[in-house]
Amino acid sequence: MLNLATKSYDTRMPTEKQAITCLEICHRLSNLLQPIYVFRYDNTFKTVYILAGDTETIEILVYANGNWRFVS
């Protein structure tokens, strides 16, 4: 995300595409009445990890470019 004070990107935060994708995924999970247990940004790999589902079986990784995949 752009830091307006320094006009630079904060590398400790998800990218804009990544944030929008995460919001869309969480919205879909919520509409399906699936609880979201973990929502974590990994600064090392620049990914967001989402753990959801009644039995905690839905695992999703969201990459900096906004692409995502299920973790098997």
N, C-alpha and C positions, 0 to 999 in steps of 0.2 A: 504494500500500500504506500502511496505517496505521502511523505511527511511534508506538509505545507510550510512548516517553519524552516526546514533546511533544503527543501526542494529536491530531496533524494528519497530513494525507496528504502523502506525499512525491511531488511532481510529477515527479521524475526517474525514477520507477519505473512499470511498467505497473499498470493497475488490476487488481483481483482477477479480474473477468470476463475481462479480456484475458489474464492469466497462465494461467487455467484453459484458455481456448481454445487458447493456444499449446502448452500441455502436451498437450492432446488431438490437435492437429495433428501435433506432433512424434512422438507415440506411433503415430499412424496411418502416418506416413512410415516410421518405424522398422520397423513390422510388415510394410511392403511392401518392406523392405530398400533403402530410398532414403537415400542419404547426405544429411546436412544440412551445407551449407557455410557459410552465414551466418545468424546469429540476432541481429538488432540492434534495439534500441529507439531510436526517433527522438523525442527530447524536444521538438523543435519542433512536429512534427505529431501527437505522442502516438500513434504507430503502431509496431507491431512488423513488421519485414520478415524474411521467411524465404526463403532460397534453397536449393533442394534438388534432388535427382534426379541420376541417373548422368551426364547431360549438362548439368546445371545449368539445366534448363528449367522447373522448378517454382518460381514466384515467388508468394508469398502476403503479403498485408497484413492485419494484425489490428488492428482499431480499438478504442478505449477501451471501447466498449459490449460488446465480445466478438464482434461481427460480423466476418466476414472475407471476402476475395475473392481470386481469382487475379488477378495482374497480367499484362496482355497486352502 
